[in-house]
Amino acid sequence: MKTIHSTRWIFLALILSGIGFVGISNRVFNEYILLIITFVGIYIILALSLNITNGFTGLFSLGHPAFMAIGGYTTAILTFPVKRKAMFLPDLFPWLAKLELPFFIAIIIGGGLAALIALLVGLPVLRLRGHYLAVATMGFLIIVQVLITNWDRVTRGPLGLNGLPGFTNLWWVYGWVVVTFYVGWKIKFSSYGRSMFAIREDEMAAQCLGINLFFTRVAALGIGAFFAGIAGGLWAHLITAITPGSFSLIMAFNIVVMVVVGGMGSMTGSLFAAIIFSTLTEFFRPLEEALGMYGIGEIVMALVLVLILIYRPTGMFGTSEPGILLGRKPEFSKGGDRG
């Protein structure tokens, strides 16, 4: 009981510290730095949500940007001003052309639609294993990109939607980071989360214990997709534009790297890895522009991934969380992961 109370106080202190950081950042930093910090927050949401799918259950999904695109486009269309819809989307469905929702409601609908499609896609796809599953989810990402590109009536095709309201700010992103981390943490340390980890470690043993492998996987995919859809809505309303090319295999690779380097199953590891790699990409951007060579950040990420897989296969934290967040002193768990 003492540990539970101390953990709550620790999380409360961290949340208040985050609120203080956001408040100070809005006063101290310029717009460019604030934009980078906001993008870092969105990548944190993506890494945490993918960790629920890939880290907890051992799935290897490359389709996260597809759910992000679904949530992003849904939110963008639902919040797009009615007058601008008549100009940019003249052939849009009449009921949708007259609809303009508040940002919060629209982003929840976007995340919900992404989760629903994840459940429908998961029914056939999650019967696959290993690299077959990775290829199938990659195929789903390509299908979503093609549909968005060719569905001119709703998405404006390859031109995308621009001039979106700039609703996203650091407060919105921080709020969703807290929600995503909290949901992932509660799932991890629940009986449902233990079922996920049991499936990841030994499917046959988990099934013998009465765990429904298929529906546990589908639910994990749906939860991860919901927060990916939320991140897509935040992304679209941060840069005030959205195009099919924004959600590519490169983005899928970047998010997977964050999860693997942070530790498959570690919420704290995904958070720190997302901060490191998203800022690393921005750090190399001026160098890329100066040399006229783009992709240096991705090359560095790939090299770091290779080194991590060689010297620290379990990632920075493995499946563990820092002991301070658990309300106890750090200790070593099995496999040498620090808890």
VOPAGU-2260 file (C-alpha; in pm, 1 decimal, decimal comma):
REM VOPAGU-2260
SITE   aa  ch    i         X         Y         Z
SITE  MET   A    0       0,0       0,0       0,0
SITE  LYS   A    1     287,4     235,2      85,1
SITE  THR   A    2     443,6     168,4    -255,0
SITE  ILE   A    3     116,8     249,0    -435,5
SITE  HIS   A    4      78,9     581,3    -252,1
SITE  SER   A    5     441,8     679,0    -312,7
SITE  THR   A    6     404,8     595,2    -682,5
SITE  ARG   A    7      99,4     819,5    -707,6
SITE  TRP   A    8     286,0    1108,0    -546,1
SITE  ILE   A    9     578,8    1057,0    -781,5
SITE  PHE   A   10     352,4    1065,3   -1087,0
SITE  LEU   A   11     170,6    1371,5    -954,5
SITE  ALA   A   12     503,8    1548,9    -905,5
SITE  LEU   A   13     612,7    1455,6   -1259,2
SITE  ILE   A   14     283,0    1578,4   -1409,6
SITE  LEU   A   15     309,0    1909,7   -1223,3
SITE  SER   A   16     671,0    1941,3   -1335,2
SITE  GLY   A   17     557,0    1886,2   -1693,4
SITE  ILE   A   18     292,2    2155,7   -1656,5
SITE  GLY   A   19     557,6    2391,8   -1525,7
SITE  PHE   A   20     787,4    2305,5   -1817,2
SITE  VAL   A   21     512,5    2372,3   -2072,6
SITE  GLY   A   22     422,5    2702,7   -1908,6
SITE  ILE   A   23     786,4    2819,2   -1896,6
SITE  SER   A   24     851,6    2700,4   -2253,8
SITE  ASN   A   25     562,1    2905,6   -2389,4
SITE  ARG   A   26     710,0    3216,1   -2226,9
SITE  VAL   A   27    1081,5    3160,6   -2289,5
SITE  PHE   A   28    1128,4    2981,7   -2622,4
SITE  ASN   A   29    1064,4    3116,4   -2971,1
SITE  GLU   A   30     815,9    2964,1   -3215,3
SITE  TYR   A   31    1074,4    2740,4   -3383,2
SITE  ILE   A   32    1188,6    2579,6   -3056,2
SITE  LEU   A   33     825,9    2540,4   -2945,8
SITE  LEU   A   34     750,0    2368,1   -3277,4
SITE  ILE   A   35    1034,2    2120,2   -3222,8
SITE  ILE   A   36     922,5    2047,3   -2865,1
SITE  THR   A   37     566,0    1992,0   -2987,6
SITE  PHE   A   38     684,5    1750,9   -3256,2
SITE  VAL   A   39     885,2    1566,0   -2989,3
SITE  GLY   A   40     563,9    1528,9   -2788,2
SITE  ILE   A   41     380,2    1383,9   -3088,6
SITE  TYR   A   42     660,1    1131,3   -3143,1
SITE  ILE   A   43     637,4    1037,3   -2775,7
SITE  ILE   A   44     267,0     956,6   -2824,7
SITE  LEU   A   45     351,0     748,3   -3132,5
SITE  ALA   A   46     631,3     556,1   -2958,7
SITE  LEU   A   47     425,6     490,2   -2645,3
SITE  SER   A   48     125,7     371,2   -2845,7
SITE  LEU   A   49     336,2     144,7   -3069,5
SITE  ASN   A   50     495,6       0,5   -2756,4
SITE  ILE   A   51     150,8    -115,7   -2643,8
SITE  THR   A   52     114,5    -306,3   -2970,5
SITE  ASN   A   53     468,9    -419,6   -3046,1
SITE  GLY   A   54     632,5    -416,7   -2703,8
SITE  PHE   A   55     364,3    -565,9   -2482,1
SITE  THR   A   56     238,9    -842,0   -2712,6
SITE  GLY   A   57     547,3    -901,5   -2926,3
SITE  LEU   A   58     379,7    -811,4   -3254,0
SITE  PHE   A   59     582,8    -644,9   -3527,6
SITE  SER   A   60     358,6    -391,0   -3691,9
SITE  LEU   A   61     475,8    -137,5   -3951,2
SITE  GLY   A   62     127,8       3,7   -4004,8
SITE  HIS   A   63     132,2     274,4   -3737,0
SITE  PRO   A   64     157,3     564,9   -3987,1
SITE  ALA   A   65    -153,5     427,1   -4162,1
SITE  PHE   A   66    -361,0     469,1   -3845,3
SITE  MET   A   67    -200,5     808,7   -3799,3
SITE  ALA   A   68    -313,3     907,5   -4150,5
SITE  ILE   A   69    -668,6     785,5   -4085,7
SITE  GLY   A   70    -692,8     986,3   -3764,0
SITE  GLY   A   71    -526,2    1289,7   -3918,8
SITE  TYR   A   72    -749,7    1308,3   -4225,2
SITE  THR   A   73   -1063,3    1240,8   -4023,2
SITE  THR   A   74    -982,1    1518,7   -3776,9
SITE  ALA   A   75    -885,6    1757,1   -4056,9
SITE  ILE   A   76   -1208,7    1704,9   -4252,4
SITE  LEU   A   77   -1429,9    1731,6   -3944,5
SITE  THR   A   78   -1268,2    2058,9   -3832,4
SITE  PHE   A   79   -1227,4    2211,5   -4179,4
SITE  PRO   A   80   -1437,8    2531,9   -4203,9
SITE  VAL   A   81   -1759,4    2482,1   -4402,3
SITE  LYS   A   82   -1684,3    2772,8   -4637,3
SITE  ARG   A   83   -1342,0    2631,3   -4723,8
SITE  LYS   A   84   -1489,7    2285,7   -4777,6
SITE  ALA   A   85   -1711,0    2428,5   -5053,5
SITE  MET   A   86   -1396,8    2563,2   -5221,7
SITE  PHE   A   87   -1148,8    2279,3   -5171,5
SITE  LEU   A   88   -1385,8    1979,3   -5159,7
SITE  PRO   A   89   -1683,8    2065,4   -5384,4
SITE  ASP   A   90   -1777,8    1698,2   -5433,2
SITE  LEU   A   91   -1770,3    1608,2   -5065,1
SITE  PHE   A   92   -2068,9    1418,1   -4925,1
SITE  PRO   A   93   -2344,2    1674,8   -4844,9
SITE  TRP   A   94   -2379,2    1571,5   -4478,9
SITE  LEU   A   95   -2002,2    1596,1   -4431,6
SITE  ALA   A   96   -1972,2    1925,1   -4621,6
SITE  LYS   A   97   -2201,0    2095,7   -4369,9
SITE  LEU   A   98   -2029,9    1946,4   -4064,8
SITE  GLU   A   99   -1774,1    2142,0   -3858,6
SITE  LEU   A  100   -1690,0    2001,0   -3516,2
SITE  PRO   A  101   -1480,2    2126,2   -3222,7
SITE  PHE   A  102   -1121,5    2003,5   -3224,2
SITE  PHE   A  103   -1151,5    1776,6   -2919,5
SITE  ILE   A  104   -1458,2    1593,5   -3052,0
SITE  ALA   A  105   -1305,0    1562,2   -3399,7
SITE  ILE   A  106    -976,5    1420,3   -3270,6
SITE  ILE   A  107   -1158,0    1164,3   -3054,8
SITE  ILE   A  108   -1360,3    1055,9   -3359,8
SITE  GLY   A  109   -1037,9    1034,8   -3562,5
SITE  GLY   A  110    -874,8     813,3   -3301,8
SITE  GLY   A  111   -1189,1     603,5   -3269,8
SITE  LEU   A  112   -1209,2     548,0   -3646,6
SITE  ALA   A  113    -842,0     447,2   -3654,8
SITE  ALA   A  114    -907,0     198,1   -3373,0
SITE  LEU   A  115   -1215,8      58,5   -3549,1
SITE  ILE   A  116   -1026,4       3,9   -3873,1
SITE  ALA   A  117    -743,1    -155,1   -3673,9
SITE  LEU   A  118    -989,2    -404,3   -3526,2
SITE  LEU   A  119   -1127,7    -486,8   -3871,7
SITE  VAL   A  120    -781,3    -520,8   -4023,5
SITE  GLY   A  121    -658,1    -720,2   -3725,0
SITE  LEU   A  122    -914,7    -995,3   -3775,7
SITE  PRO   A  123    -733,1   -1141,1   -4080,3
SITE  VAL   A  124    -384,6    -990,1   -4039,3
SITE  LEU   A  125    -311,4   -1090,1   -3678,4
SITE  ARG   A  126    -339,2   -1456,6   -3765,4
SITE  LEU   A  127       7,4   -1411,5   -3915,1
SITE  ARG   A  128     335,0   -1420,9   -3723,6
SITE  GLY   A  129     681,3   -1264,5   -3741,2
SITE  HIS   A  130     799,7   -1118,7   -4070,0
SITE  TYR   A  131     474,0   -1223,6   -4238,3
SITE  LEU   A  132     287,9    -987,6   -4005,5
SITE  ALA   A  133     540,6    -709,7   -4070,3
SITE  VAL   A  134     492,6    -743,2   -4447,6
SITE  ALA   A  135     112,3    -753,2   -4410,3
SITE  THR   A  136     101,9    -433,5   -4199,4
SITE  MET   A  137     340,2    -267,3   -4443,4
SITE  GLY   A  138     100,0    -362,3   -4721,0
SITE  PHE   A  139    -185,3    -206,8   -4521,6
SITE  LEU   A  140      11,9     118,9   -4496,9
SITE  ILE   A  141      60,4     123,2   -4873,9
SITE  ILE   A  142    -310,1      51,9   -4930,4
SITE  VAL   A  143    -409,2     343,4   -4707,3
SITE  GLN   A  144    -169,2     575,6   -4889,8
SITE  VAL   A  145    -307,3     470,8   -5228,9
SITE  LEU   A  146    -668,8     514,4   -5114,8
SITE  ILE   A  147    -597,7     860,5   -4975,4
SITE  THR   A  148    -414,2     959,8   -5292,8
SITE  ASN   A  149    -698,2     848,3   -5520,5
SITE  TRP   A  150   -1001,6     947,1   -5314,0
SITE  ASP   A  151   -1009,9    1303,6   -5447,7
SITE  ARG   A  152   -1368,5    1358,3   -5340,7
SITE  VAL   A  153   -1282,4    1338,0   -4971,9
SITE  THR   A  154    -905,5    1382,7   -4935,9
SITE  ARG   A  155    -824,1    1611,9   -5231,3
SITE  GLY   A  156    -587,6    1344,4   -5356,5
SITE  PRO   A  157    -210,2    1401,7   -5368,4
SITE  LEU   A  158    -260,5    1776,5   -5310,2
SITE  GLY   A  159    -382,9    1706,9   -4958,4
SITE  LEU   A  160    -558,4    1955,3   -4734,6
SITE  ASN   A  161    -392,2    2281,9   -4640,2
SITE  GLY   A  162    -499,1    2588,0   -4448,9
SITE  LEU   A  163    -622,1    2378,8   -4155,0
SITE  PRO   A  164    -694,8    2559,2   -3828,3
SITE  GLY   A  165    -382,2    2564,9   -3610,1
SITE  PHE   A  166    -544,7    2411,3   -3303,2
SITE  THR   A  167    -246,5    2205,1   -3188,0
SITE  ASN   A  168     -17,3    2361,0   -2931,4
SITE  LEU   A  169     214,7    2239,9   -2659,4
SITE  TRP   A  170     -68,1    2213,7   -2404,7
SITE  TRP   A  171    -272,9    1984,3   -2628,1
SITE  VAL   A  172      24,4    1759,8   -2699,7
SITE  TYR   A  173     135,1    1745,6   -2335,9
SITE  GLY   A  174    -216,4    1648,5   -2227,7
SITE  TRP   A  175    -226,5    1359,0   -2473,5
SITE  VAL   A  176     126,7    1249,7   -2376,0
SITE  VAL   A  177       8,7    1220,2   -2014,9
SITE  VAL   A  178    -306,1    1027,9   -2117,1
SITE  THR   A  179    -111,3     789,7   -2344,7
SITE  PHE   A  180     154,1     720,9   -2082,1
SITE  TYR   A  181    -107,4     670,5   -1810,3
SITE  VAL   A  182    -313,5     426,8   -2019,1
SITE  GLY   A  183      -4,6     230,2   -2121,2
SITE  TRP   A  184     121,5     218,7   -1762,8
SITE  LYS   A  185    -213,6      99,5   -1624,1
SITE  ILE   A  186    -238,4    -166,7   -1893,6
SITE  LYS   A  187     116,6    -289,5   -1830,5
SITE  PHE   A  188      62,1    -337,6   -1457,3
SITE  SER   A  189    -282,0    -498,2   -1489,1
SITE  SER   A  190    -389,0    -857,3   -1541,0
SITE  TYR   A  191    -459,1    -771,5   -1905,2
SITE  GLY   A  192    -104,7    -640,7   -1944,7
SITE  ARG   A  193      38,2    -954,7   -1787,6
SITE  SER   A  194    -162,6   -1153,0   -2042,0
SITE  MET   A  195       1,6    -951,7   -2319,8
SITE  PHE   A  196     350,8   -1017,9   -2186,2
SITE  ALA   A  197     267,8   -1385,8   -2139,2
SITE  ILE   A  198     172,8   -1407,9   -2507,0
SITE  ARG   A  199     495,6   -1233,4   -2604,0
SITE  GLU   A  200     713,2   -1469,0   -2400,0
SITE  ASP   A  201     542,7   -1802,6   -2471,6
SITE  GLU   A  202     222,7   -1832,7   -2675,5
SITE  MET   A  203     162,6   -2196,4   -2595,0
SITE  ALA   A  204     201,4   -2145,9   -2219,4
SITE  ALA   A  205     -27,7   -1840,7   -2233,0
SITE  GLN   A  206    -292,1   -2036,9   -2419,5
SITE  CYS   A  207    -270,2   -2319,1   -2166,6
SITE  LEU   A  208    -342,3   -2061,7   -1895,3
SITE  GLY   A  209    -667,1   -1969,6   -2070,7
SITE  ILE   A  210    -552,1   -1646,3   -2236,2
SITE  ASN   A  211    -726,7   -1569,5   -2563,7
SITE  LEU   A  212    -429,5   -1500,6   -2789,1
SITE  PHE   A  213    -616,0   -1361,9   -3087,6
SITE  PHE   A  214    -846,7   -1114,9   -2914,4
SITE  THR   A  215    -570,0    -992,5   -2683,2
SITE  ARG   A  216    -359,2    -910,8   -2988,0
SITE  VAL   A  217    -647,3    -741,3   -3169,0
SITE  ALA   A  218    -725,8    -528,1   -2862,9
SITE  ALA   A  219    -358,4    -426,1   -2833,7
SITE  LEU   A  220    -357,8    -325,3   -3200,3
SITE  GLY   A  221    -678,9    -124,8   -3152,8
SITE  ILE   A  222    -550,1      62,8   -2846,5
SITE  GLY   A  223    -224,9     150,1   -3021,7
SITE  ALA   A  224    -413,2     261,1   -3333,0
SITE  PHE   A  225    -640,5     491,4   -3129,8
SITE  PHE   A  226    -347,5     692,1   -2996,1
SITE  ALA   A  227    -178,5     686,0   -3338,4
SITE  GLY   A  228    -496,7     843,9   -3477,6
SITE  ILE   A  229    -482,0    1106,4   -3201,8
SITE  ALA   A  230    -120,4    1180,4   -3295,2
SITE  GLY   A  231    -224,8    1213,4   -3659,6
SITE  GLY   A  232    -487,3    1473,7   -3569,6
SITE  LEU   A  233    -235,0    1668,7   -3361,6
SITE  TRP   A  234      19,2    1646,8   -3644,4
SITE  ALA   A  235    -224,6    1779,0   -3906,9
SITE  HIS   A  236    -332,5    2075,9   -3697,0
SITE  LEU   A  237      23,7    2159,6   -3597,2
SITE  ILE   A  238     159,4    2204,5   -3949,6
SITE  THR   A  239    -192,9    2308,5   -4071,3
SITE  ALA   A  240    -164,1    2074,1   -4369,5
SITE  ILE   A  241    -184,9    1703,5   -4440,9
SITE  THR   A  242     -79,8    1500,9   -4746,8
SITE  PRO   A  243     -53,7    1127,4   -4823,1
SITE  GLY   A  244     325,3    1150,9   -4836,1
SITE  SER   A  245     344,4    1260,9   -4472,1
SITE  PHE   A  246     286,2     903,6   -4352,2
SITE  SER   A  247     549,2     681,1   -4507,9
SITE  LEU   A  248     756,4     372,2   -4435,7
SITE  ILE   A  249    1036,5     600,6   -4319,0
SITE  MET   A  250     811,3     726,7   -4040,9
SITE  ALA   A  251     720,8     367,0   -3953,3
SITE  PHE   A  252    1091,1     283,2   -3934,8
SITE  ASN   A  253    1162,4     583,2   -3710,2
SITE  ILE   A  254     888,0     489,4   -3462,5
SITE  VAL   A  255     995,7     123,9   -3450,7
SITE  VAL   A  256    1354,2     234,0   -3381,4
SITE  MET   A  257    1234,2     442,2   -3085,0
SITE  VAL   A  258    1047,7     145,8   -2938,2
SITE  VAL   A  259    1332,3    -102,7   -2991,3
SITE  VAL   A  260    1604,0     127,2   -2858,0
SITE  GLY   A  261    1393,9     231,7   -2558,2
SITE  GLY   A  262    1308,2    -128,9   -2475,8
SITE  MET   A  263    1023,4    -347,6   -2599,4
SITE  GLY   A  264     769,8    -318,2   -2321,3
SITE  SER   A  265     918,0     -22,0   -2133,0
SITE  MET   A  266     699,0     290,6   -2131,3
SITE  THR   A  267     979,2     502,9   -1986,4
SITE  GLY   A  268    1224,1     367,8   -2243,5
SITE  SER   A  269     994,0     459,6   -2532,8
SITE  LEU   A  270     949,0     808,3   -2389,3
SITE  PHE   A  271    1322,5     875,3   -2359,5
SITE  ALA   A  272    1404,3     717,1   -2696,3
SITE  ALA   A  273    1138,0     931,5   -2866,0
SITE  ILE   A  274    1289,4    1245,5   -2711,6
SITE  ILE   A  275    1642,5    1148,0   -2814,8
SITE  PHE   A  276    1571,0    1045,6   -3173,5
SITE  SER   A  277    1319,5    1316,8   -3261,3
SITE  THR   A  278    1559,9    1586,6   -3140,0
SITE  LEU   A  279    1847,3    1406,8   -3315,0
SITE  THR   A  280    1663,2    1432,7   -3646,3
SITE  GLU   A  281    1615,5    1808,1   -3598,1
SITE  PHE   A  282    1980,4    1844,9   -3494,1
SITE  PHE   A  283    2102,6    1706,8   -3826,7
SITE  ARG   A  284    1854,3    1903,9   -4039,5
SITE  PRO   A  285    2072,6    2219,5   -4072,3
SITE  LEU   A  286    2369,0    1999,2   -4166,0
SITE  GLU   A  287    2161,8    1821,3   -4431,4
SITE  GLU   A  288    2053,4    2152,0   -4582,0
SITE  ALA   A  289    2407,9    2289,2   -4576,8
SITE  LEU   A  290    2555,8    1982,7   -4747,8
SITE  GLY   A  291    2257,9    1921,9   -4973,1
SITE  MET   A  292    2251,6    1563,1   -4844,7
SITE  TYR   A  293    1922,8    1456,9   -4686,4
SITE  GLY   A  294    1867,3    1149,9   -4471,7
SITE  ILE   A  295    2172,4    1186,3   -4244,8
SITE  GLY   A  296    1948,5    1172,3   -3937,6
SITE  GLU   A  297    1790,1     845,9   -4057,7
SITE  ILE   A  298    2135,7     697,5   -4124,6
SITE  VAL   A  299    2247,6     785,4   -3771,1
SITE  MET   A  300    1927,2     631,3   -3631,3
SITE  ALA   A  301    1991,8     312,1   -3827,6
SITE  LEU   A  302    2351,0     292,2   -3699,9
SITE  VAL   A  303    2238,7     345,1   -3340,4
SITE  LEU   A  304    1976,4      71,6   -3387,7
SITE  VAL   A  305    2241,6    -172,9   -3514,6
SITE  LEU   A  306    2471,0     -94,7   -3220,6
SITE  ILE   A  307    2186,5    -132,4   -2971,5
SITE  LEU   A  308    2087,4    -469,0   -3120,1
SITE  ILE   A  309    2448,5    -588,0   -3095,9
SITE  TYR   A  310    2546,1    -462,5   -2751,1
SITE  ARG   A  311    2209,6    -413,6   -2576,6
SITE  PRO   A  312    1949,5    -631,7   -2752,1
SITE  THR   A  313    1683,7    -556,3   -2488,9
SITE  GLY   A  314    1713,7    -179,0   -2540,3
SITE  MET   A  315    1791,3      88,6   -2281,4
SITE  PHE   A  316    1537,9     -32,1   -2023,7
SITE  GLY   A  317    1439,9    -377,6   -2150,7
SITE  THR   A  318    1086,3    -441,1   -2026,7
SITE  SER   A  319    1147,1    -259,9   -1697,2
SITE  GLU   A  320    1069,9      86,0   -1564,0
SITE  PRO   A  321    1298,5     298,1   -1343,4
SITE  GLY   A  322    1265,2     198,2    -979,6
SITE  ILE   A  323    1180,2     553,5    -875,4
SITE  LEU   A  324     857,5     538,1   -1079,5
SITE  LEU   A  325     764,5     215,0    -906,0
SITE  GLY   A  326     805,6     371,1    -562,7
SITE  ARG   A  327    1106,1     154,6    -471,8
SITE  LYS   A  328    1481,4     144,1    -510,2
SITE  PRO   A  329    1611,8      31,2    -851,5
SITE  GLU   A  330    1700,5    -333,1    -876,6
SITE  PHE   A  331    1797,8    -577,7   -1145,5
SITE  SER   A  332    1537,8    -804,8   -1299,5
SITE  LYS   A  333    1592,3   -1113,0   -1509,0
SITE  GLY   A  334    1804,5   -1068,6   -1815,1
SITE  GLY   A  335    1998,8    -780,2   -1665,4
SITE  ASP   A  336    1728,4    -516,9   -1719,1
SITE  ARG   A  337    1731,6    -240,7   -1465,6
SITE  GLY   A  338    1401,3    -202,6   -1280,7
